[in-house]
Amino acid sequence: MRAHSLRSQPHDVTPVYYTIRIRGLLGQGVLRSFHDLHVAQPAGETVLTGHLDGWRLQEVLARIEALGLDLVELRRLDAHRP
């Protein structure tokens, strides 16, 4: 029997509203990687928000890691946000 990683497990396909805080102000080139999320840059941080299903959340987190960005906070919010 094969062992399965978390990545191979089915993810919830119902989008949930998330906010993702990253240390520092991201440049336009890096921000294009997150084109489908709302971007705000208050007080030296970049805040990404939007509806993400399980697969898309994993993609965003992998991109943050691949770009060497400093993830400050990942927060799941009320699913009824705009």
DRENPA-3360 file (N, C-alpha, C; in nm, 2 decimals, always signed):
BEGIN
1 = MRAHSLRS = +0.08/-0.12/+0.00/+0.00/+0.00/+0.00/+0.09/+0.12/+0.00 ~ +0.06/+0.22/-0.08/+0.14/+0.35/-0.09/+0.09/+0.45/+0.01 ~ +0.19/+0.52/+0.07/+0.16/+0.63/+0.16/+0.13/+0.75/+0.07 ~ +0.04/+0.83/+0.12/+0.00/+0.95/+0.04/+0.04/+1.07/+0.13 ~ +0.10/+1.17/+0.06/+0.13/+1.30/+0.13/+0.00/+1.38/+0.14 ~ +0.00/+1.49/+0.21/-0.11/+1.58/+0.22/-0.14/+1.64/+0.09 ~ -0.04/+1.66/+0.01/-0.07/+1.72/-0.13/-0.15/+1.63/-0.22 ~ -0.14/+1.50/-0.19/-0.22/+1.41/-0.28/-0.36/+1.39/-0.23;
9 = QPHDVTPV = -0.39/+1.44/-0.11/-0.52/+1.42/-0.05/-0.62/+1.52/-0.12 ~ -0.75/+1.48/-0.13/-0.85/+1.58/-0.19/-0.86/+1.70/-0.10 ~ -0.87/+1.81/-0.16/-0.88/+1.94/-0.09/-1.03/+1.99/-0.10 ~ -1.07/+2.07/-0.01/-1.20/+2.13/-0.02/-1.21/+2.22/-0.14 ~ -1.31/+2.20/-0.22/-1.32/+2.28/-0.34/-1.41/+2.40/-0.32 ~ -1.46/+2.42/-0.20/-1.54/+2.54/-0.16/-1.45/+2.65/-0.13 ~ -1.45/+2.76/-0.21/-1.36/+2.87/-0.18/-1.40/+2.93/-0.04 ~ -1.29/+2.97/+0.03/-1.30/+3.03/+0.16/-1.22/+3.16/+0.15;
17 = YYTIRIRG = -1.27/+3.27/+0.22/-1.20/+3.40/+0.22/-1.08/+3.39/+0.31 ~ -0.96/+3.43/+0.25/-0.84/+3.43/+0.33/-0.77/+3.57/+0.32 ~ -0.69/+3.60/+0.42/-0.60/+3.71/+0.42/-0.46/+3.66/+0.45 ~ -0.37/+3.70/+0.37/-0.23/+3.65/+0.38/-0.14/+3.78/+0.39 ~ -0.07/+3.79/+0.50/+0.02/+3.90/+0.52/+0.17/+3.86/+0.50 ~ +0.23/+3.94/+0.42/+0.37/+3.91/+0.38/+0.46/+4.03/+0.42 ~ +0.57/+4.00/+0.49/+0.66/+4.11/+0.53/+0.72/+4.18/+0.41 ~ +0.71/+4.32/+0.41/+0.77/+4.40/+0.30/+0.68/+4.43/+0.19;
25 = LLGQGVLR = +0.72/+4.53/+0.11/+0.64/+4.57/+0.00/+0.68/+4.50/-0.13 ~ +0.59/+4.43/-0.19/+0.63/+4.35/-0.31/+0.62/+4.44/-0.43 ~ +0.72/+4.42/-0.52/+0.72/+4.50/-0.64/+0.62/+4.45/-0.74 ~ +0.59/+4.52/-0.85/+0.49/+4.49/-0.95/+0.52/+4.35/-1.01 ~ +0.64/+4.32/-1.04/+0.67/+4.19/-1.10/+0.63/+4.07/-1.01 ~ +0.65/+4.08/-0.88/+0.61/+3.97/-0.79/+0.46/+3.98/-0.77 ~ +0.40/+4.09/-0.77/+0.26/+4.10/-0.75/+0.18/+4.04/-0.86 ~ +0.24/+4.04/-0.98/+0.17/+3.97/-1.10/+0.15/+3.82/-1.07;
33 = SFHDLHVA = +0.23/+3.76/-0.98/+0.22/+3.62/-0.95/+0.09/+3.60/-0.87 ~ +0.03/+3.71/-0.81/-0.09/+3.70/-0.73/-0.20/+3.78/-0.79 ~ -0.21/+3.78/-0.92/-0.30/+3.87/-1.00/-0.45/+3.85/-0.96 ~ -0.49/+3.74/-0.92/-0.63/+3.71/-0.89/-0.67/+3.74/-0.74 ~ -0.57/+3.80/-0.66/-0.60/+3.83/-0.53/-0.60/+3.99/-0.51 ~ -0.68/+4.04/-0.42/-0.67/+4.18/-0.39/-0.55/+4.21/-0.31 ~ -0.48/+4.32/-0.35/-0.35/+4.36/-0.28/-0.37/+4.49/-0.21 ~ -0.32/+4.50/-0.09/-0.30/+4.62/-0.01/-0.16/+4.62/+0.04;
41 = QPAGETVL = -0.11/+4.74/+0.06/+0.03/+4.75/+0.11/+0.04/+4.85/+0.23 ~ -0.02/+4.82/+0.34/-0.01/+4.91/+0.45/+0.11/+4.89/+0.54 ~ +0.17/+5.00/+0.58/+0.28/+5.00/+0.69/+0.39/+4.89/+0.66 ~ +0.44/+4.89/+0.54/+0.56/+4.81/+0.52/+0.53/+4.66/+0.50 ~ +0.40/+4.62/+0.48/+0.36/+4.49/+0.45/+0.28/+4.48/+0.33 ~ +0.27/+4.36/+0.28/+0.18/+4.33/+0.16/+0.07/+4.24/+0.21 ~ -0.06/+4.27/+0.19/-0.17/+4.19/+0.24/-0.25/+4.15/+0.11 ~ -0.26/+4.02/+0.10/-0.33/+3.96/-0.01/-0.46/+3.90/+0.04;
49 = TGHLDGWR = -0.57/+3.93/-0.02/-0.70/+3.87/+0.02/-0.78/+3.82/-0.09 ~ -0.86/+3.72/-0.07/-0.95/+3.66/-0.17/-1.00/+3.53/-0.13 ~ -1.09/+3.48/-0.22/-1.15/+3.35/-0.20/-1.06/+3.25/-0.27 ~ -1.02/+3.15/-0.19/-0.93/+3.04/-0.23/-0.99/+2.90/-0.19 ~ -0.99/+2.81/-0.29/-1.02/+2.67/-0.25/-0.89/+2.61/-0.20 ~ -0.90/+2.48/-0.15/-0.78/+2.42/-0.10/-0.67/+2.41/-0.19 ~ -0.69/+2.37/-0.32/-0.59/+2.36/-0.42/-0.52/+2.50/-0.44 ~ -0.60/+2.60/-0.46/-0.55/+2.74/-0.49/-0.47/+2.79/-0.37;
57 = LQEVLARI = -0.52/+2.76/-0.25/-0.44/+2.81/-0.13/-0.30/+2.74/-0.13 ~ -0.30/+2.61/-0.16/-0.17/+2.54/-0.16/-0.07/+2.60/-0.27 ~ -0.13/+2.64/-0.39/-0.05/+2.70/-0.49/+0.00/+2.84/-0.45 ~ -0.08/+2.92/-0.38/-0.04/+3.05/-0.34/+0.07/+3.04/-0.23 ~ +0.06/+2.94/-0.14/+0.16/+2.92/-0.04/+0.29/+2.87/-0.10 ~ +0.28/+2.78/-0.20/+0.40/+2.73/-0.26/+0.47/+2.85/-0.34 ~ +0.40/+2.94/-0.40/+0.46/+3.05/-0.47/+0.53/+3.14/-0.37 ~ +0.46/+3.17/-0.26/+0.53/+3.25/-0.15/+0.66/+3.19/-0.11;
65 = EALGLDLV = +0.66/+3.06/-0.09/+0.78/+2.99/-0.05/+0.89/+3.00/-0.16 ~ +0.85/+2.97/-0.28/+0.94/+2.97/-0.40/+1.00/+3.10/-0.42 ~ +0.93/+3.21/-0.39/+0.98/+3.35/-0.41/+1.06/+3.39/-0.29 ~ +1.07/+3.31/-0.19/+1.15/+3.34/-0.07/+1.09/+3.46/+0.01 ~ +0.95/+3.47/+0.01/+0.89/+3.57/+0.08/+0.86/+3.53/+0.23 ~ +0.86/+3.63/+0.32/+0.84/+3.61/+0.46/+0.69/+3.61/+0.49 ~ +0.63/+3.50/+0.51/+0.49/+3.49/+0.55/+0.47/+3.53/+0.69 ~ +0.39/+3.63/+0.72/+0.37/+3.68/+0.85/+0.25/+3.61/+0.91;
73 = ELRRLDAH = +0.14/+3.61/+0.83/+0.01/+3.55/+0.88/-0.07/+3.50/+0.77 ~ -0.14/+3.39/+0.80/-0.24/+3.33/+0.71/-0.36/+3.32/+0.79 ~ -0.47/+3.38/+0.75/-0.59/+3.38/+0.83/-0.71/+3.34/+0.75 ~ -0.79/+3.25/+0.79/-0.91/+3.21/+0.73/-1.02/+3.29/+0.79 ~ -1.09/+3.37/+0.70/-1.20/+3.46/+0.75/-1.34/+3.41/+0.72 ~ -1.44/+3.48/+0.76/-1.57/+3.45/+0.73/-1.59/+3.42/+0.58 ~ -1.65/+3.31/+0.54/-1.67/+3.27/+0.40/-1.76/+3.37/+0.33 ~ -1.83/+3.45/+0.40/-1.93/+3.54/+0.33/-1.88/+3.68/+0.29;
81 = RP = -1.75/+3.69/+0.30/-1.68/+3.82/+0.26/-1.70/+3.84/+0.11 ~ -1.69/+3.97/+0.07/-1.71/+4.00/-0.07/-1.60/+3.93/-0.16;
% end
